[in-house]
Amino acid sequence: MNFSTITDADFDSFYPVKLQRLSATHWTPVAVAKKALSFLNEDGKNTILDLGSGAGKFCLLAASWSNAEITGIEQRAQLVQQARKIASQLQLQNLQFLQGDLIHLDFKDFDSFYFFNSFEELINPKDKMDKEEELDIEAHQNRIEEIRKKFEQLKKGTRIATYCGECHEIPESYLLIKSENKGKLKFWEKRG
Ligand SMILES: C[S@@+](CC[C@H](N)C(=O)[O-])C[C@H]1O[C@@H](n2cnc3c(N)ncnc32)[C@H](O)[C@@H]1O
C-alpha cells in the first residue's frame, strides 16, 4: 500500500470491522495526521508522543511518513495489541506502543505531542467507547489538570497538536501558532 496517497478507507481496512466502525469518531483522519505530523516534526527527527493512541492510526501513519521516533500510549489492551500487529505487518522500526495510563508517563522524554481529546469519553455520551462505562466529570477535570501541569514543566519550543476539544489542557505558556480544519486542529508551541 502506498502511504503517500493513502485514504481513510484504505487505512481503516487494516482493522477488523468493529474497529473500522469507530474510525469516524475516534481515530484521526489521514489528512489531519499529515498536517499534525508536519507541525510536530518540522525540524526533522523528533520524538513524538500520542497521548491516547487508540488503535494506533495517528502513530502508524506518522511512522510510515517520517523518521521521527513515534510512541503511542493507550489504556485499552486490545487496541494496543491491534496497533502493534499492524506496526509489525508494516515492519515499522521507528514506532512503539505502550499500554497504560498516560498520566503516569514522563513527558520530558519527548519533543512533541499529539492529543486527540482523549478524555472526552468521560463527559460526552456520544464519545463513550464502552457503553457500560459511567460518565465522570470530576475524573475528566482531574486528568485535564494533570496533563496541563505536565505540559507546563516542559522545555521552551515543545510543540503540541490538539485535535477537537476545548484545549483547557494547554497552559498559557504555549502560544497558538495556527489553527486548521475550522479550528478543530490547533498547533501550539511553548514560549516561556
Ligand atoms: C479519540 S481516541 C484517539 C486515538 C488515536 N490518538 C488516533 O488519533 O487515532 C482517544 C484514545 O485515548 C485513550 N485514553 C483515554 N484516556 C486515557 C488514559 N488516561 N491513558 C491512556 N489512554 C487513554 C482512549 O482509550 C482512546 O483510545
The ligand as an SDF file (V2000), in Angstrom:
LIG
                    3D

 27 29  0  0  0  0  0  0  0  0999 V2000
  -10.0490    9.8100   20.3990 C   0  0  0  0  0  0  0  0  0  0  0  0
   -9.0890    8.3390   20.6350 S   0  0  0  0  0  0  0  0  0  0  0  0
   -7.6800    8.8000   19.6590 C   0  0  0  0  0  0  0  0  0  0  0  0
   -6.8660    7.6380   19.1540 C   0  0  0  0  0  0  0  0  0  0  0  0
   -5.5840    7.9820   18.4050 C   0  0  0  0  0  0  0  0  0  0  0  0
   -4.8340    9.0430   19.0390 N   0  0  0  0  0  0  0  0  0  0  0  0
   -5.8800    8.3730   16.9830 C   0  0  0  0  0  0  0  0  0  0  0  0
   -5.8880    9.5640   16.7470 O   0  0  0  0  0  0  0  0  0  0  0  0
   -6.1130    7.5400   16.1130 O   0  0  0  0  0  0  0  0  0  0  0  0
   -8.5440    8.5490   22.3040 C   0  0  0  0  0  0  0  0  0  0  0  0
   -7.9130    7.3500   22.9770 C   0  0  0  0  0  0  0  0  0  0  0  0
   -7.3910    7.7510   24.2390 O   0  0  0  0  0  0  0  0  0  0  0  0
   -7.4420    6.6420   25.1180 C   0  0  0  0  0  0  0  0  0  0  0  0
   -7.3170    7.1330   26.5040 N   0  0  0  0  0  0  0  0  0  0  0  0
   -8.2090    7.8610   27.2160 C   0  0  0  0  0  0  0  0  0  0  0  0
   -7.7460    8.1270   28.4540 N   0  0  0  0  0  0  0  0  0  0  0  0
   -6.5160    7.5370   28.5360 C   0  0  0  0  0  0  0  0  0  0  0  0
   -5.5270    7.4470   29.5650 C   0  0  0  0  0  0  0  0  0  0  0  0
   -5.7010    8.0370   30.7610 N   0  0  0  0  0  0  0  0  0  0  0  0
   -4.3880    6.7700   29.3110 N   0  0  0  0  0  0  0  0  0  0  0  0
   -4.1980    6.1600   28.1010 C   0  0  0  0  0  0  0  0  0  0  0  0
   -5.0980    6.2030   27.0950 N   0  0  0  0  0  0  0  0  0  0  0  0
   -6.2390    6.8900   27.2900 C   0  0  0  0  0  0  0  0  0  0  0  0
   -8.7870    6.0160   24.8020 C   0  0  0  0  0  0  0  0  0  0  0  0
   -8.8350    4.6740   25.2440 O   0  0  0  0  0  0  0  0  0  0  0  0
   -8.8480    6.1870   23.2800 C   0  0  0  0  0  0  0  0  0  0  0  0
   -8.3810    5.0180   22.6530 O   0  0  0  0  0  0  0  0  0  0  0  0
  1  2  1  0
  2  3  1  0
  2 10  1  0
  3  4  1  0
  4  5  1  0
  5  6  1  0
  5  7  1  0
  7  8  2  0
  7  9  1  0
 10 11  1  0
 11 12  1  0
 11 26  1  0
 12 13  1  0
 13 14  1  0
 13 24  1  0
 14 15  1  0
 14 23  1  0
 15 16  2  0
 16 17  1  0
 17 18  1  0
 17 23  2  0
 18 19  1  0
 18 20  2  0
 20 21  1  0
 21 22  2  0
 22 23  1  0
 24 25  1  0
 24 26  1  0
 26 27  1  0
M  CHG  2   2   1   9  -1
M  END
$$$$
